[in-house]
Amino acid sequence: MAKLTDEQIQERLDVRQGWTRKDGKWLVKKFRFPLYMKGIEFVQQTAMTAEALNHHPMIAIEYKMVTISVTTWSEGGITPLDFELIDRCDRLYGAMCGHD
């Protein structure tokens, strides 16, 4: 899967809430939860989603906040697969917490 151009990445980020680009090759978002265990549940569901896509993010748990960071190592940057994963994370979060 080919790496996206800077313009393609920005166009896609413009229509997604809360995601930022870091160091040119990462898509990053912090998800806040009302309870610690809700964040852990989100991490478990995200891990299962990532495994199904065979595309694994970096995940950091900081009490009631979970940070997801994605990139495509094999392409050396951001690809459409990264956007597929972040969209699934957003849908999962929305289903769990009642947010868009």
Phi and psi restraints in degrees (range 20) as a CNS / XPLOR table:
assign (resid 1 and name C) (resid 2 and name N)
       (resid 2 and name CA) (resid 2 and name C) 1.0 -77.9 20.0 2
assign (resid 2 and name N) (resid 2 and name CA)
       (resid 2 and name C) (resid 3 and name N) 1.0 146.1 20.0 2
assign (resid 2 and name C) (resid 3 and name N)
       (resid 3 and name CA) (resid 3 and name C) 1.0 -65.5 20.0 2
assign (resid 3 and name N) (resid 3 and name CA)
       (resid 3 and name C) (resid 4 and name N) 1.0 141.1 20.0 2
assign (resid 3 and name C) (resid 4 and name N)
       (resid 4 and name CA) (resid 4 and name C) 1.0 -80.5 20.0 2
assign (resid 4 and name N) (resid 4 and name CA)
       (resid 4 and name C) (resid 5 and name N) 1.0 154.4 20.0 2
assign (resid 4 and name C) (resid 5 and name N)
       (resid 5 and name CA) (resid 5 and name C) 1.0 -76.8 20.0 2
assign (resid 5 and name N) (resid 5 and name CA)
       (resid 5 and name C) (resid 6 and name N) 1.0 164.4 20.0 2
assign (resid 5 and name C) (resid 6 and name N)
       (resid 6 and name CA) (resid 6 and name C) 1.0 -56.4 20.0 2
assign (resid 6 and name N) (resid 6 and name CA)
       (resid 6 and name C) (resid 7 and name N) 1.0 -41.0 20.0 2
assign (resid 6 and name C) (resid 7 and name N)
       (resid 7 and name CA) (resid 7 and name C) 1.0 -65.8 20.0 2
assign (resid 7 and name N) (resid 7 and name CA)
       (resid 7 and name C) (resid 8 and name N) 1.0 -43.7 20.0 2
assign (resid 7 and name C) (resid 8 and name N)
       (resid 8 and name CA) (resid 8 and name C) 1.0 -62.8 20.0 2
assign (resid 8 and name N) (resid 8 and name CA)
       (resid 8 and name C) (resid 9 and name N) 1.0 -40.9 20.0 2
assign (resid 8 and name C) (resid 9 and name N)
       (resid 9 and name CA) (resid 9 and name C) 1.0 -63.7 20.0 2
assign (resid 9 and name N) (resid 9 and name CA)
       (resid 9 and name C) (resid 10 and name N) 1.0 -47.1 20.0 2
assign (resid 9 and name C) (resid 10 and name N)
       (resid 10 and name CA) (resid 10 and name C) 1.0 -63.9 20.0 2
assign (resid 10 and name N) (resid 10 and name CA)
       (resid 10 and name C) (resid 11 and name N) 1.0 -40.9 20.0 2
assign (resid 10 and name C) (resid 11 and name N)
       (resid 11 and name CA) (resid 11 and name C) 1.0 -58.6 20.0 2
assign (resid 11 and name N) (resid 11 and name CA)
       (resid 11 and name C) (resid 12 and name N) 1.0 -42.7 20.0 2
assign (resid 11 and name C) (resid 12 and name N)
       (resid 12 and name CA) (resid 12 and name C) 1.0 -71.4 20.0 2
assign (resid 12 and name N) (resid 12 and name CA)
       (resid 12 and name C) (resid 13 and name N) 1.0 -37.4 20.0 2
assign (resid 12 and name C) (resid 13 and name N)
       (resid 13 and name CA) (resid 13 and name C) 1.0 -67.6 20.0 2
assign (resid 13 and name N) (resid 13 and name CA)
       (resid 13 and name C) (resid 14 and name N) 1.0 -33.3 20.0 2
assign (resid 13 and name C) (resid 14 and name N)
       (resid 14 and name CA) (resid 14 and name C) 1.0 -60.1 20.0 2
assign (resid 14 and name N) (resid 14 and name CA)
       (resid 14 and name C) (resid 15 and name N) 1.0 -24.6 20.0 2
assign (resid 14 and name C) (resid 15 and name N)
       (resid 15 and name CA) (resid 15 and name C) 1.0 -105.0 20.0 2
assign (resid 15 and name N) (resid 15 and name CA)
       (resid 15 and name C) (resid 16 and name N) 1.0 11.9 20.0 2
assign (resid 15 and name C) (resid 16 and name N)
       (resid 16 and name CA) (resid 16 and name C) 1.0 -123.1 20.0 2
assign (resid 16 and name N) (resid 16 and name CA)
       (resid 16 and name C) (resid 17 and name N) 1.0 130.7 20.0 2
assign (resid 16 and name C) (resid 17 and name N)
       (resid 17 and name CA) (resid 17 and name C) 1.0 -86.4 20.0 2
assign (resid 17 and name N) (resid 17 and name CA)
       (resid 17 and name C) (resid 18 and name N) 1.0 129.5 20.0 2
assign (resid 17 and name C) (resid 18 and name N)
       (resid 18 and name CA) (resid 18 and name C) 1.0 88.2 20.0 2
assign (resid 18 and name N) (resid 18 and name CA)
       (resid 18 and name C) (resid 19 and name N) 1.0 -12.1 20.0 2
assign (resid 18 and name C) (resid 19 and name N)
       (resid 19 and name CA) (resid 19 and name C) 1.0 -85.8 20.0 2
assign (resid 19 and name N) (resid 19 and name CA)
       (resid 19 and name C) (resid 20 and name N) 1.0 138.4 20.0 2
assign (resid 19 and name C) (resid 20 and name N)
       (resid 20 and name CA) (resid 20 and name C) 1.0 -128.4 20.0 2
assign (resid 20 and name N) (resid 20 and name CA)
       (resid 20 and name C) (resid 21 and name N) 1.0 162.1 20.0 2
assign (resid 20 and name C) (resid 21 and name N)
       (resid 21 and name CA) (resid 21 and name C) 1.0 -100.4 20.0 2
assign (resid 21 and name N) (resid 21 and name CA)
       (resid 21 and name C) (resid 22 and name N) 1.0 132.8 20.0 2
assign (resid 21 and name C) (resid 22 and name N)
       (resid 22 and name CA) (resid 22 and name C) 1.0 -125.4 20.0 2
assign (resid 22 and name N) (resid 22 and name CA)
       (resid 22 and name C) (resid 23 and name N) 1.0 133.3 20.0 2
assign (resid 22 and name C) (resid 23 and name N)
       (resid 23 and name CA) (resid 23 and name C) 1.0 54.0 20.0 2
assign (resid 23 and name N) (resid 23 and name CA)
       (resid 23 and name C) (resid 24 and name N) 1.0 25.3 20.0 2
assign (resid 23 and name C) (resid 24 and name N)
       (resid 24 and name CA) (resid 24 and name C) 1.0 77.2 20.0 2
assign (resid 24 and name N) (resid 24 and name CA)
       (resid 24 and name C) (resid 25 and name N) 1.0 -18.3 20.0 2
assign (resid 24 and name C) (resid 25 and name N)
       (resid 25 and name CA) (resid 25 and name C) 1.0 -128.9 20.0 2
assign (resid 25 and name N) (resid 25 and name CA)
       (resid 25 and name C) (resid 26 and name N) 1.0 4.2 20.0 2
assign (resid 25 and name C) (resid 26 and name N)
       (resid 26 and name CA) (resid 26 and name C) 1.0 -120.1 20.0 2
assign (resid 26 and name N) (resid 26 and name CA)
       (resid 26 and name C) (resid 27 and name N) 1.0 144.3 20.0 2
assign (resid 26 and name C) (resid 27 and name N)
       (resid 27 and name CA) (resid 27 and name C) 1.0 -107.2 20.0 2
assign (resid 27 and name N) (resid 27 and name CA)
       (resid 27 and name C) (resid 28 and name N) 1.0 128.5 20.0 2
assign (resid 27 and name C) (resid 28 and name N)
       (resid 28 and name CA) (resid 28 and name C) 1.0 -134.2 20.0 2
assign (resid 28 and name N) (resid 28 and name CA)
       (resid 28 and name C) (resid 29 and name N) 1.0 139.4 20.0 2
assign (resid 28 and name C) (resid 29 and name N)
       (resid 29 and name CA) (resid 29 and name C) 1.0 -148.0 20.0 2
assign (resid 29 and name N) (resid 29 and name CA)
       (resid 29 and name C) (resid 30 and name N) 1.0 143.8 20.0 2
assign (resid 29 and name C) (resid 30 and name N)
       (resid 30 and name CA) (resid 30 and name C) 1.0 -103.4 20.0 2
assign (resid 30 and name N) (resid 30 and name CA)
       (resid 30 and name C) (resid 31 and name N) 1.0 129.2 20.0 2
assign (resid 30 and name C) (resid 31 and name N)
       (resid 31 and name CA) (resid 31 and name C) 1.0 -110.9 20.0 2
assign (resid 31 and name N) (resid 31 and name CA)
       (resid 31 and name C) (resid 32 and name N) 1.0 127.3 20.0 2
assign (resid 31 and name C) (resid 32 and name N)
       (resid 32 and name CA) (resid 32 and name C) 1.0 -102.4 20.0 2
assign (resid 32 and name N) (resid 32 and name CA)
       (resid 32 and name C) (resid 33 and name N) 1.0 141.8 20.0 2
assign (resid 32 and name C) (resid 33 and name N)
       (resid 33 and name CA) (resid 33 and name C) 1.0 -126.6 20.0 2
assign (resid 33 and name N) (resid 33 and name CA)
       (resid 33 and name C) (resid 34 and name N) 1.0 151.4 20.0 2
assign (resid 33 and name C) (resid 34 and name N)
       (resid 34 and name CA) (resid 34 and name C) 1.0 -71.3 20.0 2
assign (resid 34 and name N) (resid 34 and name CA)
       (resid 34 and name C) (resid 35 and name N) 1.0 -25.5 20.0 2
assign (resid 34 and name C) (resid 35 and name N)
       (resid 35 and name CA) (resid 35 and name C) 1.0 -136.5 20.0 2
assign (resid 35 and name N) (resid 35 and name CA)
       (resid 35 and name C) (resid 36 and name N) 1.0 147.2 20.0 2
assign (resid 35 and name C) (resid 36 and name N)
       (resid 36 and name CA) (resid 36 and name C) 1.0 -53.4 20.0 2
assign (resid 36 and name N) (resid 36 and name CA)
       (resid 36 and name C) (resid 37 and name N) 1.0 -47.1 20.0 2
assign (resid 36 and name C) (resid 37 and name N)
       (resid 37 and name CA) (resid 37 and name C) 1.0 -67.6 20.0 2
assign (resid 37 and name N) (resid 37 and name CA)
       (resid 37 and name C) (resid 38 and name N) 1.0 -24.4 20.0 2
assign (resid 37 and name C) (resid 38 and name N)
       (resid 38 and name CA) (resid 38 and name C) 1.0 -66.3 20.0 2
assign (resid 38 and name N) (resid 38 and name CA)
       (resid 38 and name C) (resid 39 and name N) 1.0 -39.8 20.0 2
assign (resid 38 and name C) (resid 39 and name N)
       (resid 39 and name CA) (resid 39 and name C) 1.0 -63.5 20.0 2
assign (resid 39 and name N) (resid 39 and name CA)
       (resid 39 and name C) (resid 40 and name N) 1.0 -40.1 20.0 2
assign (resid 39 and name C) (resid 40 and name N)
       (resid 40 and name CA) (resid 40 and name C) 1.0 -65.1 20.0 2
assign (resid 40 and name N) (resid 40 and name CA)
       (resid 40 and name C) (resid 41 and name N) 1.0 -40.8 20.0 2
assign (resid 40 and name C) (resid 41 and name N)
       (resid 41 and name CA) (resid 41 and name C) 1.0 -60.9 20.0 2
assign (resid 41 and name N) (resid 41 and name CA)
       (resid 41 and name C) (resid 42 and name N) 1.0 -42.1 20.0 2
assign (resid 41 and name C) (resid 42 and name N)
       (resid 42 and name CA) (resid 42 and name C) 1.0 -60.9 20.0 2
assign (resid 42 and name N) (resid 42 and name CA)
       (resid 42 and name C) (resid 43 and name N) 1.0 -43.2 20.0 2
assign (resid 42 and name C) (resid 43 and name N)
       (resid 43 and name CA) (resid 43 and name C) 1.0 -61.4 20.0 2
assign (resid 43 and name N) (resid 43 and name CA)
       (resid 43 and name C) (resid 44 and name N) 1.0 -43.7 20.0 2
assign (resid 43 and name C) (resid 44 and name N)
       (resid 44 and name CA) (resid 44 and name C) 1.0 -61.7 20.0 2
assign (resid 44 and name N) (resid 44 and name CA)
       (resid 44 and name C) (resid 45 and name N) 1.0 -45.4 20.0 2
assign (resid 44 and name C) (resid 45 and name N)
       (resid 45 and name CA) (resid 45 and name C) 1.0 -66.9 20.0 2
assign (resid 45 and name N) (resid 45 and name CA)
       (resid 45 and name C) (resid 46 and name N) 1.0 -38.9 20.0 2
assign (resid 45 and name C) (resid 46 and name N)
       (resid 46 and name CA) (resid 46 and name C) 1.0 -63.6 20.0 2
assign (resid 46 and name N) (resid 46 and name CA)
       (resid 46 and name C) (resid 47 and name N) 1.0 -41.4 20.0 2
assign (resid 46 and name C) (resid 47 and name N)
       (resid 47 and name CA) (resid 47 and name C) 1.0 -62.3 20.0 2
assign (resid 47 and name N) (resid 47 and name CA)
       (resid 47 and name C) (resid 48 and name N) 1.0 -40.6 20.0 2
assign (resid 47 and name C) (resid 48 and name N)
       (resid 48 and name CA) (resid 48 and name C) 1.0 -67.1 20.0 2
assign (resid 48 and name N) (resid 48 and name CA)
       (resid 48 and name C) (resid 49 and name N) 1.0 -39.2 20.0 2
assign (resid 48 and name C) (resid 49 and name N)
       (resid 49 and name CA) (resid 49 and name C) 1.0 -63.7 20.0 2
assign (resid 49 and name N) (resid 49 and name CA)
       (resid 49 and name C) (resid 50 and name N) 1.0 -45.9 20.0 2
assign (resid 49 and name C) (resid 50 and name N)
       (resid 50 and name CA) (resid 50 and name C) 1.0 -61.4 20.0 2
assign (resid 50 and name N) (resid 50 and name CA)
       (resid 50 and name C) (resid 51 and name N) 1.0 -41.2 20.0 2
assign (resid 50 and name C) (resid 51 and name N)
       (resid 51 and name CA) (resid 51 and name C) 1.0 -63.3 20.0 2
assign (resid 51 and name N) (resid 51 and name CA)
       (resid 51 and name C) (resid 52 and name N) 1.0 -41.5 20.0 2
assign (resid 51 and name C) (resid 52 and name N)
       (resid 52 and name CA) (resid 52 and name C) 1.0 -63.5 20.0 2
assign (resid 52 and name N) (resid 52 and name CA)
       (resid 52 and name C) (resid 53 and name N) 1.0 -35.0 20.0 2
assign (resid 52 and name C) (resid 53 and name N)
       (resid 53 and name CA) (resid 53 and name C) 1.0 -84.1 20.0 2
assign (resid 53 and name N) (resid 53 and name CA)
       (resid 53 and name C) (resid 54 and name N) 1.0 -11.2 20.0 2
assign (resid 53 and name C) (resid 54 and name N)
       (resid 54 and name CA) (resid 54 and name C) 1.0 54.0 20.0 2
assign (resid 54 and name N) (resid 54 and name CA)
       (resid 54 and name C) (resid 55 and name N) 1.0 46.4 20.0 2
assign (resid 54 and name C) (resid 55 and name N)
       (resid 55 and name CA) (resid 55 and name C) 1.0 -146.9 20.0 2
assign (resid 55 and name N) (resid 55 and name CA)
       (resid 55 and name C) (resid 56 and name N) 1.0 104.7 20.0 2
assign (resid 55 and name C) (resid 56 and name N)
       (resid 56 and name CA) (resid 56 and name C) 1.0 -106.9 20.0 2
assign (resid 56 and name N) (resid 56 and name CA)
       (resid 56 and name C) (resid 57 and name N) 1.0 123.0 20.0 2
assign (resid 56 and name C) (resid 57 and name N)
       (resid 57 and name CA) (resid 57 and name C) 1.0 -84.8 20.0 2
assign (resid 57 and name N) (resid 57 and name CA)
       (resid 57 and name C) (resid 58 and name N) 1.0 168.7 20.0 2
assign (resid 57 and name C) (resid 58 and name N)
       (resid 58 and name CA) (resid 58 and name C) 1.0 -85.6 20.0 2
assign (resid 58 and name N) (resid 58 and name CA)
       (resid 58 and name C) (resid 59 and name N) 1.0 134.2 20.0 2
assign (resid 58 and name C) (resid 59 and name N)
       (resid 59 and name CA) (resid 59 and name C) 1.0 -128.6 20.0 2
assign (resid 59 and name N) (resid 59 and name CA)
       (resid 59 and name C) (resid 60 and name N) 1.0 128.0 20.0 2
assign (resid 59 and name C) (resid 60 and name N)
       (resid 60 and name CA) (resid 60 and name C) 1.0 -121.8 20.0 2
assign (resid 60 and name N) (resid 60 and name CA)
       (resid 60 and name C) (resid 61 and name N) 1.0 132.3 20.0 2
assign (resid 60 and name C) (resid 61 and name N)
       (resid 61 and name CA) (resid 61 and name C) 1.0 -109.7 20.0 2
assign (resid 61 and name N) (resid 61 and name CA)
       (resid 61 and name C) (resid 62 and name N) 1.0 122.9 20.0 2
assign (resid 61 and name C) (resid 62 and name N)
       (resid 62 and name CA) (resid 62 and name C) 1.0 -128.9 20.0 2
assign (resid 62 and name N) (resid 62 and name CA)
       (resid 62 and name C) (resid 63 and name N) 1.0 85.7 20.0 2
assign (resid 62 and name C) (resid 63 and name N)
       (resid 63 and name CA) (resid 63 and name C) 1.0 56.4 20.0 2
assign (resid 63 and name N) (resid 63 and name CA)
       (resid 63 and name C) (resid 64 and name N) 1.0 -108.4 20.0 2
assign (resid 63 and name C) (resid 64 and name N)
       (resid 64 and name CA) (resid 64 and name C) 1.0 -98.8 20.0 2
assign (resid 64 and name N) (resid 64 and name CA)
       (resid 64 and name C) (resid 65 and name N) 1.0 17.7 20.0 2
assign (resid 64 and name C) (resid 65 and name N)
       (resid 65 and name CA) (resid 65 and name C) 1.0 -124.8 20.0 2
assign (resid 65 and name N) (resid 65 and name CA)
       (resid 65 and name C) (resid 66 and name N) 1.0 134.4 20.0 2
assign (resid 65 and name C) (resid 66 and name N)
       (resid 66 and name CA) (resid 66 and name C) 1.0 -120.1 20.0 2
assign (resid 66 and name N) (resid 66 and name CA)
       (resid 66 and name C) (resid 67 and name N) 1.0 128.1 20.0 2
assign (resid 66 and name C) (resid 67 and name N)
       (resid 67 and name CA) (resid 67 and name C) 1.0 -106.8 20.0 2
assign (resid 67 and name N) (resid 67 and name CA)
       (resid 67 and name C) (resid 68 and name N) 1.0 127.0 20.0 2
assign (resid 67 and name C) (resid 68 and name N)
       (resid 68 and name CA) (resid 68 and name C) 1.0 -109.0 20.0 2
assign (resid 68 and name N) (resid 68 and name CA)
       (resid 68 and name C) (resid 69 and name N) 1.0 130.6 20.0 2
assign (resid 68 and name C) (resid 69 and name N)
       (resid 69 and name CA) (resid 69 and name C) 1.0 -128.9 20.0 2
assign (resid 69 and name N) (resid 69 and name CA)
       (resid 69 and name C) (resid 70 and name N) 1.0 128.6 20.0 2
assign (resid 69 and name C) (resid 70 and name N)
       (resid 70 and name CA) (resid 70 and name C) 1.0 -128.9 20.0 2
assign (resid 70 and name N) (resid 70 and name CA)
       (resid 70 and name C) (resid 71 and name N) 1.0 147.9 20.0 2
assign (resid 70 and name C) (resid 71 and name N)
       (resid 71 and name CA) (resid 71 and name C) 1.0 -159.2 20.0 2
assign (resid 71 and name N) (resid 71 and name CA)
       (resid 71 and name C) (resid 72 and name N) 1.0 166.6 20.0 2
assign (resid 71 and name C) (resid 72 and name N)
       (resid 72 and name CA) (resid 72 and name C) 1.0 -111.1 20.0 2
assign (resid 72 and name N) (resid 72 and name CA)
       (resid 72 and name C) (resid 73 and name N) 1.0 99.9 20.0 2
assign (resid 72 and name C) (resid 73 and name N)
       (resid 73 and name CA) (resid 73 and name C) 1.0 -57.6 20.0 2
assign (resid 73 and name N) (resid 73 and name CA)
       (resid 73 and name C) (resid 74 and name N) 1.0 -41.6 20.0 2
assign (resid 73 and name C) (resid 74 and name N)
       (resid 74 and name CA) (resid 74 and name C) 1.0 -64.6 20.0 2
assign (resid 74 and name N) (resid 74 and name CA)
       (resid 74 and name C) (resid 75 and name N) 1.0 -22.8 20.0 2
assign (resid 74 and name C) (resid 75 and name N)
       (resid 75 and name CA) (resid 75 and name C) 1.0 -105.4 20.0 2
assign (resid 75 and name N) (resid 75 and name CA)
       (resid 75 and name C) (resid 76 and name N) 1.0 -5.9 20.0 2
assign (resid 75 and name C) (resid 76 and name N)
       (resid 76 and name CA) (resid 76 and name C) 1.0 70.7 20.0 2
assign (resid 76 and name N) (resid 76 and name CA)
       (resid 76 and name C) (resid 77 and name N) 1.0 29.3 20.0 2
assign (resid 76 and name C) (resid 77 and name N)
       (resid 77 and name CA) (resid 77 and name C) 1.0 172.0 20.0 2
assign (resid 77 and name N) (resid 77 and name CA)
       (resid 77 and name C) (resid 78 and name N) 1.0 -154.3 20.0 2
assign (resid 77 and name C) (resid 78 and name N)
       (resid 78 and name CA) (resid 78 and name C) 1.0 -96.6 20.0 2
assign (resid 78 and name N) (resid 78 and name CA)
       (resid 78 and name C) (resid 79 and name N) 1.0 132.2 20.0 2
assign (resid 78 and name C) (resid 79 and name N)
       (resid 79 and name CA) (resid 79 and name C) 1.0 -126.3 20.0 2
assign (resid 79 and name N) (resid 79 and name CA)
       (resid 79 and name C) (resid 80 and name N) 1.0 172.7 20.0 2
assign (resid 79 and name C) (resid 80 and name N)
       (resid 80 and name CA) (resid 80 and name C) 1.0 -57.5 20.0 2
assign (resid 80 and name N) (resid 80 and name CA)
       (resid 80 and name C) (resid 81 and name N) 1.0 -29.0 20.0 2
assign (resid 80 and name C) (resid 81 and name N)
       (resid 81 and name CA) (resid 81 and name C) 1.0 -63.1 20.0 2
assign (resid 81 and name N) (resid 81 and name CA)
       (resid 81 and name C) (resid 82 and name N) 1.0 -35.2 20.0 2
assign (resid 81 and name C) (resid 82 and name N)
       (resid 82 and name CA) (resid 82 and name C) 1.0 -62.2 20.0 2
assign (resid 82 and name N) (resid 82 and name CA)
       (resid 82 and name C) (resid 83 and name N) 1.0 -41.4 20.0 2
assign (resid 82 and name C) (resid 83 and name N)
       (resid 83 and name CA) (resid 83 and name C) 1.0 -69.3 20.0 2
assign (resid 83 and name N) (resid 83 and name CA)
       (resid 83 and name C) (resid 84 and name N) 1.0 -34.2 20.0 2
assign (resid 83 and name C) (resid 84 and name N)
       (resid 84 and name CA) (resid 84 and name C) 1.0 -60.5 20.0 2
assign (resid 84 and name N) (resid 84 and name CA)
       (resid 84 and name C) (resid 85 and name N) 1.0 -45.3 20.0 2
assign (resid 84 and name C) (resid 85 and name N)
       (resid 85 and name CA) (resid 85 and name C) 1.0 -66.7 20.0 2
assign (resid 85 and name N) (resid 85 and name CA)
       (resid 85 and name C) (resid 86 and name N) 1.0 -43.6 20.0 2
assign (resid 85 and name C) (resid 86 and name N)
       (resid 86 and name CA) (resid 86 and name C) 1.0 -66.8 20.0 2
assign (resid 86 and name N) (resid 86 and name CA)
       (resid 86 and name C) (resid 87 and name N) 1.0 -34.0 20.0 2
assign (resid 86 and name C) (resid 87 and name N)
       (resid 87 and name CA) (resid 87 and name C) 1.0 -64.4 20.0 2
assign (resid 87 and name N) (resid 87 and name CA)
       (resid 87 and name C) (resid 88 and name N) 1.0 -39.1 20.0 2
assign (resid 87 and name C) (resid 88 and name N)
       (resid 88 and name CA) (resid 88 and name C) 1.0 -67.2 20.0 2
assign (resid 88 and name N) (resid 88 and name CA)
       (resid 88 and name C) (resid 89 and name N) 1.0 -37.6 20.0 2
assign (resid 88 and name C) (resid 89 and name N)
       (resid 89 and name CA) (resid 89 and name C) 1.0 -62.6 20.0 2
assign (resid 89 and name N) (resid 89 and name CA)
       (resid 89 and name C) (resid 90 and name N) 1.0 -43.7 20.0 2
assign (resid 89 and name C) (resid 90 and name N)
       (resid 90 and name CA) (resid 90 and name C) 1.0 -63.1 20.0 2
assign (resid 90 and name N) (resid 90 and name CA)
       (resid 90 and name C) (resid 91 and name N) 1.0 -42.4 20.0 2
assign (resid 90 and name C) (resid 91 and name N)
       (resid 91 and name CA) (resid 91 and name C) 1.0 -64.8 20.0 2
assign (resid 91 and name N) (resid 91 and name CA)
       (resid 91 and name C) (resid 92 and name N) 1.0 -40.9 20.0 2
assign (resid 91 and name C) (resid 92 and name N)
       (resid 92 and name CA) (resid 92 and name C) 1.0 -62.1 20.0 2
assign (resid 92 and name N) (resid 92 and name CA)
       (resid 92 and name C) (resid 93 and name N) 1.0 -47.0 20.0 2
assign (resid 92 and name C) (resid 93 and name N)
       (resid 93 and name CA) (resid 93 and name C) 1.0 -59.7 20.0 2
assign (resid 93 and name N) (resid 93 and name CA)
       (resid 93 and name C) (resid 94 and name N) 1.0 -45.1 20.0 2
assign (resid 93 and name C) (resid 94 and name N)
       (resid 94 and name CA) (resid 94 and name C) 1.0 -60.9 20.0 2
assign (resid 94 and name N) (resid 94 and name CA)
       (resid 94 and name C) (resid 95 and name N) 1.0 -41.6 20.0 2
assign (resid 94 and name C) (resid 95 and name N)
       (resid 95 and name CA) (resid 95 and name C) 1.0 -67.0 20.0 2
assign (resid 95 and name N) (resid 95 and name CA)
       (resid 95 and name C) (resid 96 and name N) 1.0 -35.6 20.0 2
assign (resid 95 and name C) (resid 96 and name N)
       (resid 96 and name CA) (resid 96 and name C) 1.0 -79.1 20.0 2
assign (resid 96 and name N) (resid 96 and name CA)
       (resid 96 and name C) (resid 97 and name N) 1.0 -35.7 20.0 2
assign (resid 96 and name C) (resid 97 and name N)
       (resid 97 and name CA) (resid 97 and name C) 1.0 -118.3 20.0 2
assign (resid 97 and name N) (resid 97 and name CA)
       (resid 97 and name C) (resid 98 and name N) 1.0 0.6 20.0 2
assign (resid 97 and name C) (resid 98 and name N)
       (resid 98 and name CA) (resid 98 and name C) 1.0 71.4 20.0 2
assign (resid 98 and name N) (resid 98 and name CA)
       (resid 98 and name C) (resid 99 and name N) 1.0 28.3 20.0 2
assign (resid 98 and name C) (resid 99 and name N)
       (resid 99 and name CA) (resid 99 and name C) 1.0 -111.5 20.0 2
assign (resid 99 and name N) (resid 99 and name CA)
       (resid 99 and name C) (resid 100 and name N) 1.0 161.4 20.0 2
